[in-house]
Amino acid sequence: MVLDAEHRALLQQFAATNRNHPYLAFTLNSICDRDCVFCKPRCMSDYGHKDTTLKVLDYAAIARAAGRWGVRKAHCSGGEPTLRKDILDIIHALSEGLGKTAQIGMTTHANLRKGLSVEAFAKAGLTYLNVSLHSTDPGRSHDIMGGGDPQVSMDAIHQALDLGLKVKINCVLMRSYIEDACAVAALARTLPVAVRLIELQNIGPAQDMFDTEFISEAEVRGRLGEWFACAGEVPRAQLGVRSPGQYLQPEGWQGSIGFISNSSCATCSDANRIKITPSGVARPCILHNRDIQLRDHLSAGTLDDAFAHLLTSMLERNSNPAWGGYHYVDYDLRWDRMERPEGAPVLLPVIGSTSGGGCAVRQASGSGQ
């Protein structure tokens, strides 16, 4: 099956903008067996147990359609995606649907349940692993995540590297745990991993702690100034990364350190994710509701029309780097049923931005987004 002439023209129009090509960001479920202080999944009145999730055949069909539109990357997250009994089948379906050159990734705490292994994921088609690791100290990690063992996560990281998978480590920045974040970042000294230091966002449960716990990229850079004195920027393509962020490799280090700074650095024009919720709602933009229910198109066999809507929505998005001084709000998609009036924006001001927005710390260092 190939795209018709109208759809091919739209795909060429998108390519002509030189924007990052879209990728699929699936939230596979809403449930999680951790209770991170900035996330608190169990605070939702209906939690995730009422999800009516997509099935393996649905993911396969979506991937095949996306492949026709030039999409070559899919990422799976949750909740905790490895809690799904069909997780290996989903990874395989996405890999088969998008083709041999596809990047298939997953975010997990990497304390895998019985019957799962990093090797099994690699055999299913996984090409990179994002591991949530907020402290290497067992006690402090438990304080942050409410459970799990960071050493088990580290074992999974080593296994993934041995199998040839790319590895990224996600660490949320919090003032009370900044030394823990620095210790996680230091793993890149001897391991070929991309550590991503993620600013806290003033949304959801994190609102209760934001005023005291938020620490900006600029402040963290100041703390780690010696590391970055002779650091070179690593192209995101080299890391297999296409989402907003900047990655630096200190001299002599095996890996890199990146910053995902949605609170202080506007990233709207750089965002290229098509988020897909557990129940099949596709969101080409988090700021404005242009959502579309993929189940209807799965039933009707019209997924190409759905992708035409998604790419058109992305083309029509304001390309101002700061969206007029506001940043990209990465709402956690476990709130699948959150009311989102069509066209109603979800906006938070960029902290410390100028009237034109953008990222002052990166502009000052002479590097763009």
C-alpha positions in Angstrom: 0.0 0.0 0.0 1.4 3.4 -1.0 0.3 7.0 -0.3 -2.0 8.7 -2.8 -0.9 11.8 -4.7 -2.4 14.2 -2.2 -0.8 12.6 0.8 2.6 12.4 -1.0 2.4 16.1 -1.7 1.7 16.8 2.0 4.7 14.7 3.0 6.9 16.6 0.6 5.6 19.9 2.0 6.6 18.8 5.5 10.0 17.7 4.3 10.6 21.1 2.7 10.4 22.8 6.1 13.5 20.9 7.3 11.9 20.3 10.6 12.7 17.1 12.5 10.5 14.4 11.1 7.8 13.2 13.5 8.1 10.0 15.6 5.6 8.0 17.5 5.6 8.3 21.3 3.3 5.7 22.7 2.1 5.7 26.3 1.3 2.0 26.6 -0.4 2.1 30.0 -1.1 4.3 33.0 -0.1 2.0 35.8 3.3 1.9 37.5 4.8 0.0 40.3 6.8 3.0 41.5 5.6 6.2 43.2 8.1 8.9 42.3 7.7 12.1 44.3 7.3 14.3 41.2 4.8 11.9 39.5 2.6 10.2 42.1 0.6 8.1 39.6 -1.7 6.8 42.3 -3.0 10.3 43.0 -5.4 9.9 40.1 -8.9 9.0 41.3 -9.3 6.2 38.7 -5.5 5.5 38.3 -4.8 3.4 35.3 -6.9 0.4 35.9 -9.7 1.7 33.6 -7.5 2.0 30.5 -9.0 0.4 27.5 -5.7 0.0 25.8 -4.8 -0.6 22.1 -4.0 -4.2 21.2 -0.9 -5.6 19.5 -2.6 -5.7 16.1 -3.5 -2.0 16.5 0.1 -1.0 17.2 1.2 -3.1 14.1 -1.3 -1.2 11.9 -0.4 2.2 13.2 3.3 1.4 12.7 2.7 0.3 9.1 0.8 3.4 8.3 3.4 5.6 10.0 6.1 3.9 7.9 4.4 5.0 4.7 4.7 8.6 6.0 8.4 8.2 6.5 8.3 7.7 10.3 11.2 5.6 11.4 11.1 5.9 15.2 8.7 4.8 17.9 9.2 5.1 21.6 7.2 3.4 24.4 6.6 4.6 27.9 4.0 4.5 30.6 3.2 4.3 33.5 5.7 1.4 33.4 5.4 -0.2 30.0 7.0 -3.5 31.1 4.0 -4.2 33.2 2.0 -5.0 30.1 1.9 -8.7 29.5 2.2 -8.2 25.7 5.1 -5.8 25.8 7.5 -7.9 23.8 4.8 -8.5 21.1 4.2 -4.7 21.0 7.9 -4.0 20.5 8.1 -6.6 17.8 5.0 -5.2 16.0 6.4 -1.7 16.0 9.8 -2.9 14.7 8.2 -4.9 11.9 5.8 -2.2 11.0 8.4 0.6 10.7 11.0 -1.5 9.0 14.5 -2.6 9.3 16.0 0.8 9.8 13.6 1.8 12.6 14.6 3.0 16.0 12.5 1.4 18.7 12.9 2.6 22.2 11.4 2.3 25.7 11.6 4.2 28.9 11.6 2.0 32.1 13.0 1.8 35.6 14.6 -1.4 34.4 13.7 -3.5 37.4 12.1 -6.0 35.1 9.5 -8.5 36.2 10.0 -12.2 36.0 10.1 -13.5 32.5 11.5 -10.3 30.9 15.1 -9.5 30.1 17.0 -6.9 28.2 18.1 -9.7 25.8 14.5 -10.6 25.1 13.7 -6.9 24.3 16.7 -6.7 22.0 15.5 -9.9 20.2 12.0 -8.3 19.8 13.5 -5.3 18.0 14.4 -2.8 20.7 17.3 -0.6 19.6 17.6 1.8 22.5 16.8 1.8 26.2 15.9 4.8 28.4 16.4 4.0 32.1 14.9 6.2 34.8 17.5 6.5 37.4 17.4 9.4 39.9 20.0 8.3 42.4 22.6 5.5 42.6 22.2 5.3 46.4 19.6 2.6 47.3 18.1 4.5 50.2 17.8 7.8 48.5 16.6 6.2 45.3 13.8 4.6 47.4 13.0 8.0 48.8 12.5 9.4 45.3 10.9 6.5 43.5 9.2 4.6 46.3 10.8 1.3 45.5 13.2 -0.6 43.2 16.9 -1.1 43.3 19.3 1.2 41.4 21.8 -1.6 41.1 19.3 -3.7 39.2 18.9 -0.7 36.9 22.6 -0.4 36.5 22.9 -4.2 35.6 20.3 -3.6 32.9 22.2 -0.7 31.5 25.4 -2.8 31.3 23.5 -5.7 29.6 22.0 -3.3 27.1 25.4 -1.8 26.2 26.8 -5.4 25.9 24.0 -6.2 23.4 24.8 -3.1 21.3 21.7 -1.1 22.3 22.0 2.7 22.7 21.3 3.7 26.3 20.0 7.0 27.8 19.6 7.6 31.5 16.8 9.9 32.6 17.3 11.8 35.8 14.9 14.5 37.1 16.6 17.5 38.7 15.5 18.4 42.3 17.2 20.7 44.6 17.1 18.3 47.5 18.7 15.6 45.4 21.1 17.6 43.2 24.1 15.7 44.4 22.4 12.5 43.4 21.7 13.9 39.9 25.4 14.8 39.7 26.4 11.3 40.6 24.1 9.9 37.9 25.5 12.3 35.4 29.0 11.2 36.3 28.2 7.7 35.0 28.8 9.1 31.5 32.5 9.5 32.4 33.2 5.8 32.0 30.0 4.5 30.2 29.0 5.3 26.6 25.5 6.5 27.7 23.6 9.8 27.2 22.6 11.0 30.7 19.6 13.4 30.4 19.1 15.8 33.3 15.5 16.8 33.2 14.1 20.0 34.7 11.1 19.6 37.0 7.9 20.9 35.5 5.2 22.8 37.4 2.4 20.3 36.5 0.5 17.6 38.3 1.8 16.4 41.6 5.1 18.3 41.1 3.2 21.6 41.7 3.3 20.9 45.4 7.1 20.8 45.4 8.0 23.0 42.5 8.8 26.3 44.4 11.3 24.6 46.7 12.7 21.8 44.4 13.0 23.4 41.0 16.6 23.9 39.9 17.3 25.3 36.4 19.7 24.1 33.7 21.7 27.3 34.1 22.3 26.6 37.8 23.2 23.0 37.2 25.6 24.0 34.4 27.2 26.4 36.9 27.7 23.6 39.4 29.2 21.3 36.7 31.2 24.1 35.1 34.5 22.2 35.3 33.1 19.3 33.3 31.8 21.5 30.6 34.8 23.8 30.2 36.2 21.8 27.3 33.0 19.9 26.3 31.9 19.5 22.8 28.3 19.3 21.6 27.2 15.9 20.5 24.8 16.0 17.5 21.5 14.5 18.5 21.5 12.3 15.3 24.6 10.7 16.5 22.9 9.7 19.7 19.7 8.6 17.9 17.9 11.5 19.6 15.4 13.7 17.7 13.5 15.3 20.6 14.3 18.7 22.2 17.5 18.8 24.2 21.2 19.6 24.0 24.0 17.1 24.7 27.6 17.8 25.7 30.5 15.4 26.0 33.2 16.5 28.5 36.8 15.9 27.2 37.9 12.3 27.8 34.4 11.0 28.7 32.8 8.0 27.1 29.3 9.4 27.2 27.5 12.6 27.2 25.3 14.8 29.4 22.1 16.3 28.1 19.5 18.8 29.4 15.8 18.6 28.8 14.7 22.0 30.1 11.1 22.5 29.3 10.7 24.9 32.2 13.5 27.3 31.4 14.2 26.7 27.7 11.4 26.9 25.2 11.3 24.0 22.8 8.0 24.3 20.9 9.5 24.6 17.4 11.8 21.7 18.0 9.2 19.2 19.3 8.3 16.5 16.9 6.5 13.8 18.9 3.2 12.5 18.0 2.0 11.3 21.4 -0.4 8.4 21.4 -2.3 7.6 24.6 -3.1 4.1 25.9 -6.6 4.3 24.4 -5.4 5.5 21.0 -5.7 9.3 21.1 -3.0 10.9 19.0 -1.8 14.3 20.0 0.4 16.2 17.5 0.6 19.2 19.9 0.4 19.3 23.7 -0.3 23.1 23.8 -3.4 23.1 21.6 -6.0 20.3 21.3 -5.8 18.9 17.8 -6.3 15.4 19.1 -7.6 12.6 17.0 -8.9 9.2 18.0 -7.0 6.5 16.0 -9.5 3.8 16.9 -12.0 5.2 14.5 -9.4 5.2 11.7 -8.3 1.7 12.6 -11.8 0.4 12.2 -12.4 2.3 9.0 -9.0 1.5 7.4 -8.3 5.3 7.0 -5.0 5.7 9.0 -3.5 7.6 6.2 -6.1 10.3 6.6 -5.3 10.3 10.3 -1.6 10.9 9.6 -2.5 13.6 7.1 -4.3 15.4 9.9 -1.4 14.9 12.3 1.2 16.3 9.9 -1.0 19.2 8.9 -1.5 20.1 12.5 2.3 20.1 13.0 2.8 22.3 9.9 0.2 24.8 11.2 1.8 25.0 14.7 3.4 28.3 15.5 7.1 28.0 14.8 8.1 30.7 17.4 10.8 29.0 19.5 9.1 30.0 22.7 5.5 30.2 21.4 5.4 33.9 22.5 7.2 33.2 25.8 5.5 30.0 26.7 7.1 26.5 26.8 6.2 23.1 25.6 4.2 21.4 28.4 4.9 17.7 28.6 1.7 16.6 30.2 2.0 13.0 31.4 -0.3 11.0 29.3 -1.5 8.8 32.1 -4.1 11.6 32.3 -5.7 10.1 29.2 -9.1 11.2 30.3 -8.2 14.8 31.2 -10.7 17.2 29.6 -9.0 19.1 26.8 -11.4 21.6 25.1 -10.5 21.9 21.4 -8.1 24.7 20.8 -7.7 25.5 24.5 -4.0 26.1 25.3 -2.1 24.6 28.2 0.6 27.3 28.8 3.3 27.8 31.4 5.7 30.8 31.2 9.3 30.1 30.4 11.2 30.7 33.7 13.6 33.6 33.4 12.9 34.1 29.7 13.2 37.3 27.8 10.2 38.7 26.0 11.2 36.8 22.9 11.5 33.5 24.8 14.2 31.0 23.8 16.9 29.6 26.0 19.1 32.3 27.5 21.8 29.9 28.8 22.3 28.2 25.5 22.2 31.4 23.5 24.8 32.9 25.8 27.1 29.9 25.3 26.7 30.3 21.5 24.9 27.1 21.0 21.4 26.8 19.6 18.7 24.2 20.1 
